[in-house]
Amino acid sequence: MPSQLDQIPDRDPEETAEWRESLEAVTKAAGPHRAAYLMQRTLESAADRSGMPVLLETPYINTIPTSAEPAYPGDEALEARITAWNRWNAAAMVTRGSKLGLGGHIATFASAAWLYETGFEHFFHGKDGGSGDQLYIQGHASPGIYARAFLDGRLTEAHLDHFRREAGGDGLPSYPHPRRLPWLWEFPTVSMGLGPLSAIYQARFNRYLEHRGIKDTSGSHVWAFLGDGEMDEPESTASLALASREGLDNLTFVINCNLQRLDGPVRPNFKIVQELEAQFRAAGWNVIKSLWGAAWDEVLAQDTEGALLRRLRETPDAQFQTYATKDAAYVRDHFFGADPALRGIGTRLDDAKVLELFRASRAGHEPRKVYAAYRAAMEHKGAPTVILAQTVKGWTLGEGFESRNANHQMKKLNGAQFRTMRDLLELPIPDSALDADVVPYWHPGENSPEVQYLQERRAALGGLVPARKVVAKPLPMPADKAFKALEKGSGGQEIATTMAFVRLVKDLMREKETGRRWVPVVPDEARTFGMESLFPSAGLYSPKGQTYDPVDRDQLLYYKEAKDGQILNEGITEAGSLADFTAAATAYATHGEPMIPFYIFYSMFGFQRTADQFWALADQLGRGFVIGATAGRTTMTGEGLQHADGHSHLLASTNPAAVSYDPAFAYEVAVIVREGLRRMYGPQAEDVFYYLTVYNEPKVQPAMPEGVEEGILKGLYRYQQAPAMPQDTPRVQLLASGTAIHWVLEAQRLLAEEWGVAADVWSAPSWTELRREAMECDAARLHGEERVPYVTRALAGAPGPVVAVSDWMRAVPDQIAPWVDHDWTSIGTDGFGLSDTRDAARRHFGVDPQSVAVQALAALARRGEVKPETVKEAAERYGL
C-alpha cells in the first residue's frame, strides 16, 4: 500500500524494515492485541518526547489508573452524607410538585450527584473577592442544585414547594434561568447545545478581559456540565477547535456519559464515549476518561490476553444498559461467555461481584475517581480538558428507575421507592415520617456536621455557588460631540446609516472613560460594513498576537492582530459571534465589569439563524447593541432570497428584552444609541439589549429637526408636513421606517404635484416599541387607569387615512394598527427576496414611490375623497 511517507527520503530503510518485521513477529507470536498494546505504549512515549500526534481513541477504560490517583483531601463520609441529602431532597421536591402536575426531572441529577458534589467541595471557586468560577449546570440537574441550596441555607422548604410555581413571584424556575432567579443562576443551559458553545466563548472572553488589562481573570475557571446526548447538537461541538487553538486551559467540559438521552440510548449500536474521545482528541483537547469504579481493578488485572479490553470496546452502549438491569447469570452468559478467554474470568467472579461491576461500579459515582479527573484537568496546561464520566442514569433511585429508557419522563417516586432509597443512602429518616401522603424534605440542621463541613469548604473556596452577583457600576455618558456629528447631518455627502453607525462607534471608542469598554463583534464581514478603519487603531484580538507579516502591512488600513486587540472577528460563525457577544454583554455580572458590546451582522443572518441564542441572551440579562446591517428586503442589491431580510423585526418583536429600532436617518441612530447607553449603563441600568437595523443605501443625511427626540425614542414623529395646499385638498398620512422614508418622501411629492393630494410624512423608528407602549396602556386600563397610547395621541387630529410603508413584511407595521384611529393600509415586502436593482425589487414588491402614491390614492378613494378612476389612471400612468 502506498504511504504518505513515500514522498520523503528514508535515511535508513534497513532500520525501518527491522521495526516493521518486529511488529509482524509480535503479531504472529502473541496476537494482534499484544502488538496493539506495544504500539500504544510506544506512541504514548513518543508523544511525550517528540510531539507525535496523539491517538484518537484509547481503550475503554479509565485514563487515570487507580494507582495514579492522588490522595483524597476531603472527609468522604461527610461528603457522602451531603450527597445523600441532596439526592433525597431533589427527589422529594420533584415528587411533591408532581402532585400538582408540574413535573420535573430526577434521573439526571441522580446520575451526576458526585460530579457536582466533588466540585462543590474541592474545586468550584466562589465570588468572594473575585470573579470566581463560571458554572454551566446541566439544565435537567437543577433539582439537585436547589436541594444543595436548601442544605446550605439559601432556600427554605417553602421555596422547594414552589419549584416550577413562579406566577406568585417566589417560585423556583424549572431550569437554570437567570431572569427568573437572578441571585442564583448565571447561565441558561437547558436549550441543549447552547451551554457548551457559550462556555467556550466565556472562557475565551475571560482571556480577552485579562489580555486587554480590564480584569485579572487568571483565577477563573469555566466548568460546563453536559449530557452525552446533548453533544449531538451542532452547537455543542461547533467551536471545539477554537478552544484548543487558543489554548483555553481555563475550560473543562464534564460530560455525564450515562449512555442515555431522553428516549433511549445515545448510541444504541455504538459507543458514545469512544466517539466523543476521538472527536475531542482530533480537535486538540485533553481527554480524560473516567469510566469504571474501583471494583473493576481486580478484574482488569486478570486480563493478561486483552480479551476484556476487546469485549469492553466491542459491546454497544445499549447492551451495557441492559447489563445494568439483568441478573448475574445473564451477564455471565452474554458478556463473559462471548469469548473463551473471558470465561475463566467470569467463572472466578461470584454473583455479587458481577452485579457490583455492571450495576454499580461506575467512576462517576465514586468521589475518588471524580476528584482524580478534576485535579488532572486543573493541572493540564495548554489545552482545554473534557472529562468523559460514565454513570448510571437514575442511580440510587431504585430498579424501577436505574438505566430504564423511560426514566427521563419519570417524575415521582412512591412510598416504597423512597424507603428503599432511604435505606440505600443510610439516611436517618424514620418510617413514621414516610407514612404521610407527602414525602418530607429533610435537613440535618444548620449545626450538623454535614452543614458545618459544607460551609467550611465553601468558605475556603470563596463562597457559595452557583451565585450571580451584580454590583452597580454605572458608566459615565460619553460627551455629546460624537452624537452631534450625526445630528447635524452630512451636508451634501451621501452616506448609509450603516456607515453612520460605524462612524459613531469609532468616535465613541476614542472616549477616555468608556472607549476601551466597547467590544466590536463581527462574523467576518467588517469590510462589508465599512469597519476596516478600526483594524489598525483598535486591532483584532488574538491571544497569539500577530506571528506573520500581513499581506497589506504597507497599507494604512492593514489587518492588525494583537494580544490586546479590541475587535472580536470570529470568522463565519454567527453562533460563535453571538456567544462572544453574550459573554461581553453579561460581564457586568460575571466579572463586575460592564462592557459595551456591539455585534454587527447581515441582518438576515441574525435573529433568523440564532434566535434561540438571542432568547438565551435575554434570559442571561445581557446588555449591548445588536446591529442588523445591510437590512431590508430590497436594499441590498443583487444578493437575493437568502440575504434579503424582510422579517427580522418581526422575530425581534417576540423577544421581550429586545428594544428594536429601524432608524431612517443618521441623527435617529445617534439619539437611539445615546438612549441605549443611558438605559443599559446608567445608574438604573436595565436588563435589555438594543436591536438596530441599518442600511447600505447611501443617502444625504439631513440635520435633526428640533424637538423630535421623544418621538424617535417612542417610535413615531412627524418628519415633514405636506406642502401648503387649499383647505379642501384630500389629505393622507404616510408612515415609514428605515430606508422607506425616502420612498414616501418621493410619494409625497408625486401626490402633491400630480394628484393634488396633501401628504404628511412620519418617521416610525420603532413599530415594536409603539406596540409595547400601547399594550401597557391597555393593561393599565384594566386596572382603572386611563392611559391613551402614544401612537394614538401622536396621530390624533391628523386628517385622512394612514398608509404605513417599510422594507419589511406588512406584519411589522401592522403591529400598531389596533391603536390607530384612522383607516389603515400597510404595504411591505412580503414573500421571498430576489436579486435585482433596488428600483426593480421595490417595484416588484409594490413599495416604490409610485406604488406608495397609488396606495394612498386607493385609501382616499375608499373614503370617497378621490374618484376611483383616479386610482386607475395613476396605476396606468406609473405602469403598475
Disulfide bonds with the S-S distance in Angstrom:
none
